[in-house]
Structures are given as structure tokens and as C-alpha cells.
């Protein structure tokens, strides 16, 4: 006897892509198995077959969001130093993808971790290396301190943009990052 099941098989990648799209356009609160199933045109069963729970699906979505973030963050901007490009790109990511930015950085995943030990940005080691090379810094601690201070500044600007509490033009952001970078390096 043949077991005929009316089961729709949806690849994990499609489920992740649907959840990512919902996140990007509507925020974390909009991600639900029902919304994902609606987007895919299926029941919720294929989602639970592919992922044991919502947390494992969100981990996969986080990886996809981090890939997008890293691609934008590390893109070189013609005529700019690598460090300034990273600062500008960090803020650009927040402006263009506010829901992804909030999902990655505005969360409680490491709420009990000091800023020096924070590891939400997997690009930290690479950026610290660029700071050392770009500013001729040989001291690891000083380069990491500069990374932290520039990160706090850029995150603050990004937060003000996302919350719509302040309007920054691209020229404002460019000027501010230049001034803050020079000030921090000269201290």
C-alpha cells in the first residue's frame, strides 16, 4: 500500500527568505508562522518541518541579515578611507534597512555584556585591523578603544535616524564622522 500524503515541501531557504522579507519590510513583530505561511502560500506545517521552533528560524534569519549588513558595511566608498567608509556604511545600513538594523543591534541578546566584550558585530576583528592599518596604530587596546568609540557614535546617529528624532543629511553624516574620527585619533 502506498502512503500518499498531501505534504508540501518548502525548502528552508525559501522559508528563511520569506521571514527575512517580512522582517525587512514590517519588523520583528510581524514574523509569525502564519504570516510566513501566507507569504509562501502554504500551511504552517512546512515551516515546523523545516525548523524545530521559531527561535531556530530567527537564528537563520539573523544570519541572512548579518550577511546583508556585512556586505554593506565593508563596501568601499570611492575617495574615502576604509574606516570612514565603514562608519558611513553602518549608518547607511540603518537608514536603508531600519528593521534589519533593529533586529541585529537593538535587542537584549547581550544585555549583560560590557561594550568592550560585545560581539553582536561579527566584523569587529576586521574593523579593528582596518583601524590599526588606517591610522598607523600598533597598540591593540588603543585600536579596540577607537573601534568602540566610533561604534558608539555611529550607533547613536543610526538610532536618531531610525527613531526619526533628528534629520541628518548625507553631508551632515560625512562631516560628523570625519570630525569625530580625527578627534578620537588625536586624543
Secondary structure by P-SEA (a helix, b strand, c coil): ccccccbbbbcaaaaaaaaaaaaaccccccccaaaaaaaacccaaaaaaacccaaaaaaaaaaaaaaaaaaaaacccccccaaaaaaaaaaaaaaacaaaaaacccccccccccccccccccaaaaaaaaaaaaaccccaaaaaaaaaaaaaaaaaaaaaaaaccccccaaaaaaaaaaaaaaaaac
